[in-house]
């Protein structure tokens, strides 16, 4: 099982210095972590943020800084050699397909083929309104965006007709190093959503709320791949490993490791850990990385 480190918010381990994220990524790369990810939002309205905190326990303050993920990952690419690079998850419909395809291809070239991107539609209508993009068509726009990116990443010239955009006999280089950049969708488990993944994506990333139904969701995902004529075993599954408190304000690392073992047995391909969600400090990073690498059996 691939073990990933989601560095979003980890600047708190470095007194708020975002450059510390690069030091963390570089050390994780050296130690054997398989994947580095970060998270995405372009911004929040105060009302939407307050409602998300009330209804879903959203853990980030309104004024928390959200670095642009593609910019951050490009910086991470420059200080790492082998670790894969991704987003958990990019709100892709907020980006023009042509621009997004260029950004991802550029990251893949700079990292020599280490890109795998998580994409989703987000939850905040105000974010779409601020970007001037219809919230109602976000799922269809996501599918179109990925299909357009696939076309642009293939042999030129590219041609595609979407809703509100089109290109024909179009050249956009460089192409990614990988023949197929993996795109993992973050969305609620349902037949309709998994059909979308099976049409244009490569797998599914589960949210913590999806964990109780993980086994049946994986079965449904693989069935949808088979219905689309794709190898069901090729459907990737990624999770964010839930943080578990030890009851005294610390982290129950044994319980989290047991959770990772259960996920592996269910067929999960990648497990992410977000250190900023754990009760650890800068002095704990070395021991934390040793533990995290061990989750994948690579220690």
N, C-alpha and C positions, 0 to 999 in steps of 0.2 A: 504494500500500500504506500502510495506517495504521501509524504508528510510536508505540509506547507506552513509557512509562517505568514500570517496577515499582520503587516507592520502598521496598519492604520492606528493612530493614537499612541504609538510607542514612543513618541517624542517626550512623553511624560517621564520616561526612564532617564532622559538626558536633559532634565531641567527645562523642557520645552524647546530644545534646540532640534529643529528638523534634520539637521545634518547628521544627527545621531542615528536616524533611520538608515542612512547609507552604511554607517559603521556596523549596525546590527545586521543588515543584509549581507555585507561582505563576510562577516564572521559566520553567519548561518550558511553561506555558500561554502566556506572552507570546512565547516564541520559536517556537511553532508545533508543539510535540508534540501528537499527536492523542488520546492516551489515557494516563491515570494509573491504575495498579493497585497493589494490595498483596496480601499473602498471608495465610493463615489457619491457625491451630491454636488450640484452646482450652487445650491443655496436653499434657504428656507424662508417662508413667511412666518412671522411670529405665531400667528393663529394656528397654522398647520403643525408647527413644531410643538406647541403646547398640547394640541390634541393628540399627537403621536406619543408624547410622554405620558399623558393620562391613559390612553387606551392600550398602548403597547409597551410601556416602560422603556421608551427610547432612551438609551444611556448617555447620549451626547448633548452637551449644552448648546444653546442656540448660537453662541459665539465661538464654538469649537472650530478651528481652522481645518478645512478639507483641501489638501493639496490636489491639484489636477493629477489624476492617476497616470495618464500617459506620460506627462512630464516627469513624474517621480520614477516611473518604471524605466524611462530612458536613462535617468541618473543611476538607478540601480544596475542597469545593464553595463554601465561603464566601470563599476567597481566589483563585478562578479564575473565568473567564468563558466559555470555549469548549471546553476540553478535556473529553473523555468520562471517565467514572469507572467502574472495575471492580475485580474481585477475581480473582487468579490463585492458587488457586481457593478459593472458599468451600466449607467442608465442610457443605453444606446440610442433610443429614439430622440433624445435631446441633441444628438449630433447629426449633421448632414452625412449621408452615406459616403459621399465622395471624400470628405475630409476624414471620416473615421477610417475608411479603407487605407488612406495614405498614412495616417498616424500608426495604425497597426503594422502595416508593411514596413514602415521605417523602423519601428521598434524591433521587428523580427530580423531585419537586416543588421541593425546595430548590435543585436544580441546573438547574431549568428544562428538564428532559428530556434530561439528559446521561448517564444510567445505562445500562451494559451489564455484566451480572454473569456471571463465570465460576463455575460450580458443579461440585462433584465429591463423591466419597464418602470421600476420605482413605484412609489405609492402617493407622491405628493402632486396634486393637481396644480397648486400654485407655482411649482417649479416649471411645469409645462407652460402655464400661462405667461410666466416671465420670459420664457424663451420663444413665445409666439407659436407654439406647436399644440395642435389639438390633443387633449388628454384622452378623448373617447376612442381614438384609433391607435392607441399606443401599442397594442399587441400586434396588429397587422403591420404597423410601421416597423416594429422590431424585426419581424420576419422578412419584410421587404429589404430592410437595411442589411441584414446578413446575406440575403440572396444577392444584393447588389455588390457587397464586398467580395463575395465569392467570385462573381463575374470579373471584377476589377483585379483580383489577385491571380486570375488565370492568364493564359497566353493572350496577348493583345492582338487585335483591337477588341475592346469590350463594348457590349451593347446591353442596355437594360431599360425597361420602362416601369417606373413605379408611380406611386400616387403623389403627384406634385413635383416629380423630377424624372428626368430621362437622359440617357446618353447613348450615342451611337458612333461606331467607328472611333472609339475613344482610347487614348493611350495614357495610362497613369503608372509611372514607374518610380521607384523600384517595385518589383514583385517580391512577396515574402520568400524567405529561404525555404520554408516548408511548403510542400506541394498542397497541403491543406492545414491552415492554421486552426487548431482546435478551438471551438466556440462552445462554451458550457452555459446553458441558460439557467438563470435563477428565477423561478416562478413557482406558484403553488402547484402541487401535484394533482393533475386532473387529466382525463383522456384528451380533452381539447388542447391543453398546453403541451402534453407529451407528444401529440401528433405534430405540433409545430416544431418541437425539438427534432423529431425523427425526419422531418422534411428538410431542414436546413442546418440543424445543430449537430453537436457531437456528444452531448451529455447534459446532465442535470446537476445543479448544486442545490442541496437542500438547506432550508433555513432551520434554525433551532425548533420552531413550531412544528416542523414537518417530521421531527425525529420519531414520535410515537407510531407513525404509520410508515416508517422507512421501508420495512420489508415488503409490504404490499405495493408501495409506490415503485420500488425497483422492479418488481414483477410487471407492473403496468407499463413502465417505461420500456422494458425489453420487448414486451408484446407489441407496443406501438412501432418500435424499430422493425420488428419482423413483418408487420402489416405494410410497412413502407418498402419492403424488399431489402432491408439492411440487416446485417448480422447483429442479432440481439446482444451478443457478447461484446460488441464494439461500443455499446452505449455506456459512456462514462458516468460515474456517480461520485459527487464530491459533497462533503459535509463540512460545517464549521463545528468543531468539537466543543460541546457545551462546557463552560467553566463550572467546576463543582467546588463548593465551599467545604472546608473541613469542620465547620461548626464553631470554630474559634477565630474566624477572621482570616484564615490562611487558605491555601489551596490543597484540595485532596487529589494529589497527583496520581495516587494508586487507583482511585475511582475513575479518573479521567483516562488512564491507561486501559482500564478494563472496558470503558466505553469505546475506546479505539479498537480494541480486540473484537468486540461485538460487531462494530461497523465492518471490520475486515471480513468477518465470517459471513456477513450479509452480502458481500460483494462490492463494498465501497472501494473506489480506486484512489481517492485523495481525501485526506483529513487535514483541515486547516486548524491552526491554533492561533489565537490573537492574544499576545502577551499583555496588551494594554487592558484586557478584561480580567486579568489575574492579579491577585494581591502579591505582586513581586516588585522589587526595586532594582536599581542599577547593579547592586552587588549580587543579585540573584541571576543575572543573565547567563553567566557561564554554566551554572548548574541547570538552569532551565533549558538551554540548548542541548546539553547532554541528554536530558530526559526526552526532549522532543525528537531528537534523532533516533533515540531508542524505540520510539513508538513504531517506527517503520522497520525495525529489525536490522538497522544499518550501523548500530553502534559497535 
